Amino acid sequence: MANSCSTGSCGANQNQDFERMIKDAQIQETLSKIKNKVVVLSGKGGVGKSTVAAGIAVSLAMEGYQVGLMDVDVHGPTIPNLFGLTNARPGLSPAEKLVPLKVLPNLKLISIGFLLQSQKDALIWRGPLKIGLIEQFIYDVEWENLDYLIVDCPPGTGDEPLTIFQLMKDAQAILVTTPQNVSVIDVEKSVTFCEKMGVKITGIIENMAKLKCPECGKEIKIFPGRGGEKIAEDFNLKLLASLPLSHSLIEKADKGELHKAVKELEMLKPVIEGIIEETKARDLKLDKRIIKIAIPLDENDKPSAHFGHAPKFAFVTADREKKVVVSREDKTPPPHEPNVIPQWLADNEADVLLTGGIGPKAETILNNNKVVVIKGVTGDNIEKIVTDYLNGSLQTQENMCDH
């Protein structure tokens, strides 16, 4: 007797799965046209994170890059205000996608603030709606080709940054704090959040570190503490900049003229240099024609779901241009101890790691050593896995290891 489904739920589930597959493909297609993703976040609100994100976007655009700025602060979008676009609305392209607003010839913006009837309207949304909006801001916006996409996240480590990093697995993070201890405590949570997500942290920005008196010119330390410096020291991160509170920058931002604050945004120069340096270091590695791909193997020569307990690793030398395997060498890793195997891979000059599963700390160490990590890899044939990766057709699942 043939199987049947009297409720009709089987067909509905199949349709949902198909729609999800189409949406995921659209998201990946859009992200493939964006070379670099920079996520600006903080565990603490009120630290000037949105102004910093907007300033980074403007500064990169002034350097000649094609830049997008995505505001995913659903409950408190401020990007429209900073650029004087509170009454602006995005258009529709011939493909019926949202056309992001331009404030400079090479700087595009999208924000939920552009879609509200009034700036005073509150959005009372739970997680699924926010996740859906973020996905739509990727696949349903006409970003075209970008050198950088800057993402302004809300405070904390909730749905918005979690969704962004799950979708943009190659994103780098910049954390913003102020000097005082109450900010440090919350921003440290953002550091450990990034570590657990396997996200590369480009560095820390300490905002509102001091104020230059407009009358006498004396520098005044506004807050007690050494927040940015302390976080950088405790977590072995770069302190990209210690930024002053600029009265003239605030004035231009309040007028919606942040993109005209050319002189004031010069303070972000070390931040921009840090972002570009990180980008070039990664690109240099990825642009190599001959690369070495490491794959942890189980006893059956399949990708291991437990990176740290794999009995051996395949080191596959591959030609990126010809998209072929050149050679393979299997090696036995050192005994499993914290941080040892990730460093061993880096010492063996691995450029890419293809693995079934990996813990967040190991992934962070590899990222810091410029090793590209692709997790959720499955399959029986090592050569096919590598060639699929070289051709951009490698299918992955969820990370099989989270410890």
Wavefront OBJ file of the C-alpha trace (Angstrom):
o trace
v 0.000 0.000 0.000
v 1.354 3.448 -0.923
v 2.152 5.862 1.891
v -0.184 8.838 2.175
v -0.523 11.997 4.223
v -4.122 12.812 5.082
v -3.357 16.167 6.711
v -1.488 17.721 3.795
v 1.341 18.715 6.130
v 3.940 16.735 4.146
v 3.448 18.880 1.062
v 3.451 22.056 3.146
v 6.742 21.064 4.791
v 8.278 20.302 1.398
v 7.221 23.735 0.134
v 8.715 25.390 3.209
v 11.971 23.490 2.740
v 12.097 24.509 -0.921
v 11.430 28.180 -0.096
v 14.136 28.072 2.578
v 16.583 26.572 0.082
v 15.813 29.311 -2.457
v 16.203 32.045 0.155
v 19.530 30.615 1.380
v 20.792 30.528 -2.208
v 19.771 34.177 -2.713
v 21.537 35.196 0.503
v 24.742 33.430 -0.531
v 24.585 34.915 -4.021
v 24.344 38.432 -2.564
v 27.113 37.862 -0.009
v 29.407 36.466 -2.732
v 29.423 39.954 -4.298
v 30.536 41.603 -1.039
v 34.270 41.232 -0.536
v 34.507 42.213 3.134
v 32.012 42.373 5.990
v 32.752 44.426 9.106
v 30.360 44.141 12.053
v 30.426 46.925 14.660
v 28.994 45.842 17.989
v 29.112 46.417 21.724
v 27.653 44.775 24.789
v 26.865 48.238 26.123
v 24.417 50.801 24.793
v 25.202 54.496 24.590
v 28.877 54.085 23.683
v 28.565 55.781 20.274
v 28.571 52.532 18.324
v 26.280 53.729 15.509
v 28.279 56.927 15.038
v 31.468 54.866 14.886
v 29.932 52.425 12.361
v 28.685 55.298 10.201
v 32.052 57.043 10.483
v 33.881 53.894 9.371
v 31.572 53.572 6.362
v 32.077 57.221 5.351
v 35.853 56.996 5.842
v 36.165 53.869 3.688
v 34.032 55.514 1.000
v 36.338 58.551 1.097
v 39.226 56.159 0.465
v 37.525 55.219 -2.806
v 35.965 51.884 -1.804
v 32.436 50.808 -2.716
v 30.716 50.677 0.675
v 27.373 49.602 2.085
v 26.068 50.401 5.575
v 23.415 48.069 7.007
v 21.585 49.169 10.153
v 20.199 46.099 11.966
v 19.357 47.954 15.174
v 15.675 47.153 14.758
v 14.427 48.821 17.936
v 16.595 51.934 17.825
v 17.734 52.760 14.287
v 19.802 55.942 14.229
v 21.592 55.695 10.878
v 18.851 57.671 9.029
v 19.245 60.534 11.516
v 23.027 60.688 11.159
v 22.695 61.246 7.410
v 19.599 63.464 7.372
v 17.436 60.806 5.733
v 14.625 60.382 8.270
v 11.959 61.061 5.632
v 13.637 59.166 2.797
v 12.354 55.884 1.405
v 14.190 53.246 -0.643
v 13.014 52.670 -4.188
v 12.443 49.435 -6.086
v 14.726 48.070 -8.767
v 13.449 46.428 -11.997
v 14.011 43.126 -10.181
v 11.702 44.406 -7.418
v 14.472 44.629 -4.858
v 14.938 47.506 -2.427
v 17.359 50.133 -3.727
v 19.520 51.361 -0.830
v 19.797 55.109 -0.349
v 22.987 56.885 -1.407
v 24.642 59.647 0.618
v 27.839 59.524 -1.421
v 28.349 58.133 -4.951
v 29.969 55.047 -3.434
v 28.123 54.752 -0.092
v 24.732 53.014 0.189
v 22.514 52.698 3.274
v 19.645 50.509 4.406
v 17.792 50.715 7.730
v 14.429 49.771 9.200
v 14.181 53.493 9.918
v 13.588 54.067 6.192
v 10.531 51.805 6.312
v 8.707 53.293 9.324
v 5.801 55.686 8.850
v 7.091 57.795 11.740
v 10.444 57.947 13.510
v 8.488 57.747 16.774
v 6.964 54.360 15.893
v 8.161 51.503 18.099
v 8.660 48.051 16.626
v 7.460 45.372 19.043
v 9.054 42.372 17.392
v 10.251 39.017 18.638
v 13.227 37.095 17.309
v 11.772 35.451 14.166
v 10.613 38.780 12.722
v 13.997 40.389 13.360
v 15.815 37.441 11.805
v 13.551 37.645 8.751
v 14.257 41.370 8.375
v 18.027 40.867 8.528
v 17.839 38.146 5.887
v 15.709 40.447 3.726
v 18.261 43.241 4.116
v 20.739 40.886 2.471
v 18.892 39.041 -0.295
v 16.186 41.612 -1.042
v 18.413 44.715 -1.310
v 20.193 45.749 -4.518
v 23.672 45.992 -2.962
v 25.519 45.053 -6.170
v 29.300 44.666 -5.851
v 30.771 46.068 -2.630
v 34.291 46.251 -1.254
v 32.953 46.624 2.304
v 29.638 46.112 4.042
v 29.555 47.734 7.482
v 26.905 46.322 9.817
v 25.666 48.380 12.763
v 24.316 46.015 15.434
v 22.239 46.895 18.500
v 23.794 46.574 21.974
v 24.133 43.105 23.436
v 24.588 39.605 22.078
v 21.033 38.776 21.022
v 19.261 37.782 17.834
v 20.694 40.490 15.594
v 24.462 39.902 15.957
v 23.869 36.161 16.256
v 21.995 36.115 12.936
v 24.570 38.325 11.214
v 27.495 36.104 12.181
v 25.607 32.926 11.274
v 24.962 34.333 7.799
v 28.308 36.128 7.304
v 30.786 33.500 8.397
v 33.756 35.494 7.062
v 32.871 38.757 8.844
v 35.318 40.588 11.074
v 34.200 42.313 14.270
v 35.046 45.679 15.818
v 33.997 46.241 19.423
v 33.232 49.687 20.855
v 33.525 50.613 24.524
v 33.933 53.666 26.729
v 36.585 53.885 29.465
v 34.469 53.232 32.562
v 34.242 49.806 34.179
v 30.462 49.429 33.730
v 31.042 49.487 29.965
v 34.010 47.124 30.129
v 31.958 44.450 31.911
v 29.353 44.388 29.134
v 31.804 44.644 26.236
v 33.811 41.711 27.602
v 30.662 39.657 27.042
v 30.818 40.697 23.385
v 34.405 39.433 23.223
v 33.474 36.006 24.548
v 30.417 36.006 22.252
v 32.717 36.495 19.248
v 35.058 33.795 20.512
v 32.195 31.313 20.830
v 30.999 32.223 17.328
v 34.523 31.831 15.905
v 34.560 35.453 14.728
v 37.797 37.303 14.051
v 37.984 40.470 16.204
v 39.921 43.145 14.325
v 40.217 45.273 17.439
v 38.748 47.481 20.146
v 37.736 51.131 19.857
v 37.607 53.171 23.054
v 35.148 55.986 22.434
v 34.617 59.206 24.440
v 38.038 58.799 26.026
v 38.555 62.531 26.517
v 37.209 65.971 25.685
v 39.097 68.979 24.432
v 37.792 72.096 26.137
v 36.546 74.513 23.437
v 37.556 77.478 25.623
v 41.075 76.726 26.829
v 42.040 73.723 24.695
v 42.832 71.556 27.729
v 42.102 67.841 27.408
v 39.678 66.525 30.013
v 39.296 62.846 30.884
v 35.511 62.381 30.943
v 35.202 58.904 32.457
v 37.363 57.067 34.981
v 39.011 53.818 33.953
v 41.006 52.543 30.994
v 38.323 50.421 29.339
v 39.633 49.877 25.834
v 43.208 49.310 26.944
v 42.105 46.852 29.649
v 39.965 44.759 27.274
v 42.767 44.688 24.701
v 45.284 43.544 27.331
v 43.024 40.945 28.950
v 42.030 39.308 25.643
v 45.220 39.920 23.637
v 43.440 42.175 21.142
v 44.438 45.355 19.324
v 43.362 48.727 20.677
v 42.655 50.347 17.324
v 41.988 53.839 18.632
v 41.126 55.897 21.683
v 38.694 58.480 20.333
v 37.900 61.869 21.861
v 34.402 63.270 22.254
v 34.235 65.726 19.352
v 31.770 68.600 19.757
v 31.901 69.487 16.070
v 31.314 65.855 15.042
v 28.261 65.684 17.312
v 26.931 68.911 15.791
v 27.224 67.569 12.241
v 25.707 64.230 13.225
v 22.742 65.963 14.859
v 22.243 67.986 11.677
v 22.303 64.803 9.588
v 25.614 65.737 7.990
v 27.961 63.044 9.224
v 29.095 62.396 5.645
v 30.368 65.994 5.545
v 32.509 65.635 8.685
v 35.713 65.124 6.703
v 38.083 66.762 9.185
v 36.438 65.262 12.271
v 36.540 61.718 10.895
v 40.319 61.876 10.498
v 40.437 60.508 14.059
v 39.291 57.170 12.609
v 42.412 56.834 10.448
v 44.061 54.130 12.646
v 40.771 52.191 12.649
v 40.546 52.304 8.852
v 44.181 51.244 8.587
v 43.481 48.300 10.908
v 40.488 47.182 8.821
v 42.385 47.440 5.541
v 45.420 45.670 7.012
v 43.248 42.775 8.193
v 41.555 42.607 4.794
v 44.825 42.609 2.861
v 46.362 39.932 5.096
v 43.380 37.666 4.482
v 43.236 38.429 0.760
v 46.953 37.781 0.378
v 46.451 34.310 1.757
v 43.322 33.623 -0.272
v 44.892 34.963 -3.486
v 47.645 32.357 -3.407
v 47.402 30.031 -6.381
v 48.777 26.974 -4.581
v 47.168 26.463 -1.186
v 47.308 23.833 1.535
v 43.977 22.497 2.788
v 43.818 20.590 6.084
v 41.042 18.072 6.784
v 40.716 16.191 10.115
v 39.916 12.532 9.479
v 38.280 9.792 11.509
v 39.285 6.142 11.451
v 37.385 5.682 8.162
v 39.098 8.556 6.350
v 35.976 10.720 6.518
v 35.908 14.310 7.813
v 35.859 14.079 11.587
v 33.043 15.622 13.627
v 35.512 16.141 16.478
v 38.375 18.329 15.305
v 40.483 18.008 18.455
v 40.253 14.205 18.618
v 40.959 13.334 14.978
v 43.600 10.584 14.755
v 45.117 12.141 11.626
v 44.869 15.073 9.249
v 45.012 15.124 5.476
v 47.072 18.035 4.124
v 45.962 18.495 0.527
v 47.933 20.791 -1.762
v 45.611 22.275 -4.377
v 45.828 24.573 -7.385
v 43.172 27.274 -7.040
v 43.471 28.381 -10.662
v 43.172 24.918 -12.235
v 40.872 23.775 -9.398
v 42.642 20.449 -8.991
v 44.375 18.465 -6.245
v 48.156 18.445 -6.617
v 49.158 16.159 -3.752
v 48.110 14.783 -0.381
v 50.048 14.008 2.783
v 48.524 12.541 5.959
v 49.991 13.610 9.291
v 49.430 12.567 12.896
v 48.634 15.542 15.146
v 50.148 16.066 18.591
v 48.203 14.806 21.641
v 44.958 16.664 22.309
v 45.530 19.605 24.642
v 43.965 23.078 24.702
v 45.172 25.296 21.813
v 47.829 22.820 20.644
v 46.297 21.404 17.452
v 45.144 24.772 16.002
v 48.668 26.127 16.408
v 50.096 22.911 14.933
v 47.960 23.425 11.822
v 49.178 27.010 11.514
v 52.783 25.881 11.977
v 52.212 23.352 9.155
v 51.221 26.301 6.930
v 47.583 25.342 6.453
v 45.657 27.981 4.504
v 42.209 26.417 4.848
v 40.609 23.986 7.291
v 37.657 21.890 6.086
v 36.097 20.136 9.067
v 32.909 18.505 10.227
v 33.035 20.288 13.570
v 35.242 22.557 15.636
v 34.979 24.347 18.970
v 34.887 28.155 19.161
v 38.255 28.602 20.896
v 40.083 26.503 18.313
v 38.362 28.393 15.503
v 39.393 31.737 17.007
v 43.046 30.646 17.202
v 42.960 29.556 13.565
v 41.307 32.812 12.504
v 44.004 34.763 14.315
v 46.576 32.777 12.339
v 44.785 33.668 9.054
v 43.527 30.121 8.502
v 40.142 30.051 6.768
v 37.782 27.709 8.645
v 34.888 25.945 6.878
v 32.841 23.809 9.275
v 29.914 21.433 8.833
v 31.727 19.575 6.030
v 30.514 16.060 5.212
v 31.294 13.472 2.540
v 33.229 10.291 1.847
v 35.714 11.360 -0.832
v 38.455 13.770 0.226
v 39.380 14.756 -3.337
v 35.732 15.565 -4.157
v 35.389 17.651 -0.986
v 38.459 19.668 -1.967
v 37.430 20.140 -5.600
v 33.928 21.181 -4.499
v 35.537 23.767 -2.236
v 37.747 25.044 -5.061
v 34.713 25.312 -7.352
v 32.600 27.095 -4.744
v 30.057 24.267 -4.665
v 30.894 22.699 -1.289
v 27.708 21.984 0.697
v 27.937 22.319 4.485
v 25.663 21.512 7.405
v 25.550 22.775 10.983
v 28.765 22.693 12.994
v 29.040 19.165 14.389
v 31.003 20.240 17.447
v 30.396 23.104 19.880
v 32.943 22.563 22.631
l 1 2 3 4 5 6 7 8 9 10 11 12 13 14 15 16 17 18 19 20 21 22 23 24 25 26 27 28 29 30 31 32 33 34 35 36 37 38 39 40 41 42 43 44 45 46 47 48 49 50 51 52 53 54 55 56 57 58 59 60 61 62 63 64 65 66 67 68 69 70 71 72 73 74 75 76 77 78 79 80 81 82 83 84 85 86 87 88 89 90 91 92 93 94 95 96 97 98 99 100 101 102 103 104 105 106 107 108 109 110 111 112 113 114 115 116 117 118 119 120 121 122 123 124 125 126 127 128 129 130 131 132 133 134 135 136 137 138 139 140 141 142 143 144 145 146 147 148 149 150 151 152 153 154 155 156 157 158 159 160 161 162 163 164 165 166 167 168 169 170 171 172 173 174 175 176 177 178 179 180 181 182 183 184 185 186 187 188 189 190 191 192 193 194 195 196 197 198 199 200 201 202 203 204 205 206 207 208 209 210 211 212 213 214 215 216 217 218 219 220 221 222 223 224 225 226 227 228 229 230 231 232 233 234 235 236 237 238 239 240 241 242 243 244 245 246 247 248 249 250 251 252 253 254 255 256 257 258 259 260 261 262 263 264 265 266 267 268 269 270 271 272 273 274 275 276 277 278 279 280 281 282 283 284 285 286 287 288 289 290 291 292 293 294 295 296 297 298 299 300 301 302 303 304 305 306 307 308 309 310 311 312 313 314 315 316 317 318 319 320 321 322 323 324 325 326 327 328 329 330 331 332 333 334 335 336 337 338 339 340 341 342 343 344 345 346 347 348 349 350 351 352 353 354 355 356 357 358 359 360 361 362 363 364 365 366 367 368 369 370 371 372 373 374 375 376 377 378 379 380 381 382 383 384 385 386 387 388 389 390 391 392 393 394 395 396 397 398 399 400 401 402 403
